[in-house]
Amino acid sequence: MTLRLFPDVPAVPHGGDSFTSLGNGWPVESLAEGAWLLRGFAIGAAQTLWREIERVIKEAPLRQMSTPGGQKMSVRTTSCGEVGWVSDRKGYRYAACDPESTCPWPALPESFLHLAQTAATEAGYAGFVPDSCLINRYDPGTRMSLHQDKDERDFAAPIVSVSLGFDAIFLFGGLRRNDRPSRTRLYHGDVVVWGGPARLRFHGVLPIASSADGPHPLIGPHRFNLTLRKAT
Ligand SMILES: O=C(O)CCC(=O)C(=O)O
C-alpha cells in the first residue's frame, strides 16, 4: 500500500516539454548538472507547511540579521531544527540556540522533513537527512544577493529549497561569483533541489514584486522560502 501523506498534490504539475523523471515519477526540470526544479511539488503540503511556519515563528520570531560587514539583510529569517543559521558581526555560522532567546531552535516539523526527503529522492538524492531549516520571509522589494551555501560541514548532502506565496525570480549561477546566472520564475509550491556538482553554485533571488492580484490567499503579501540543509 502506498501511503500518500499529501493526497492533494496535483498529478501533473505545470511546465513544458523539458521534464524528465529521476525518482518515483515526479517530473523534474534541469537547472544545471545536479540541480533540479520540481514544479508544484509542495502544493499539496502547503497548508500544513504554513501552519508549522506560523508555529515556528511564534516561538522564534523572524528578524533582520546583520551581515559580518554590519549591513542589515533585506529578508527576515528564523530557523528550526537541531541548529539554525545565524549571521552577525562575528560571521556566518550555525548555532544550536537562537541568539535572541538563547533557547534551542524549535524542532524541525515532521512535514518539513518529509517534504525535503521526498523531494530530494525525486531529484536523485535518496537518504537526505536535513538537520536545519532556514525560513526566509521576503516582502515586496526584498531580495537575496548571489551567494554560495558553504557554512555546512557536509557538502555531500543536497539543498532543498521550497517556495511559498508570491512568485520570485531565482538566480542560479556557476561556481564563480562572476558566472552569469540563469533566471527561473518560481511559483507557490515549487521546490528546487541542488547537490553533487551543483552543491556550491552561486544562487540568489531578484527583488520580489507585489502581485497585481493582491496578497497570496494562503501566505499573505509575502514570499516564504524554506531552505533545508544538513549543517552538522
Ligand atoms: O529564497 C530562495 O529561493 C533562496 C534562499 C537562499 O538562497 C538561502 O536561504 O540561502
The ligand as an SDF file (V2000), in Angstrom:
LIG
                    3D

 10  9  0  0  0  0  0  0  0  0999 V2000
   14.6700   32.1980   -1.3640 O   0  0  0  0  0  0  0  0  0  0  0  0
   15.2430   31.4100   -2.0970 C   0  0  0  0  0  0  0  0  0  0  0  0
   14.6730   30.8690   -3.0500 O   0  0  0  0  0  0  0  0  0  0  0  0
   16.7060   31.0960   -1.8870 C   0  0  0  0  0  0  0  0  0  0  0  0
   17.1250   31.2190   -0.4560 C   0  0  0  0  0  0  0  0  0  0  0  0
   18.5990   31.0760   -0.2930 C   0  0  0  0  0  0  0  0  0  0  0  0
   19.3430   31.1320   -1.2310 O   0  0  0  0  0  0  0  0  0  0  0  0
   19.1880   30.8580    1.0260 C   0  0  0  0  0  0  0  0  0  0  0  0
   18.4910   30.9300    2.0380 O   0  0  0  0  0  0  0  0  0  0  0  0
   20.4160   30.6080    1.0760 O   0  0  0  0  0  0  0  0  0  0  0  0
  1  2  2  0
  2  3  1  0
  2  4  1  0
  4  5  1  0
  5  6  1  0
  6  7  2  0
  6  8  1  0
  8  9  2  0
  8 10  1  0
M  END
$$$$
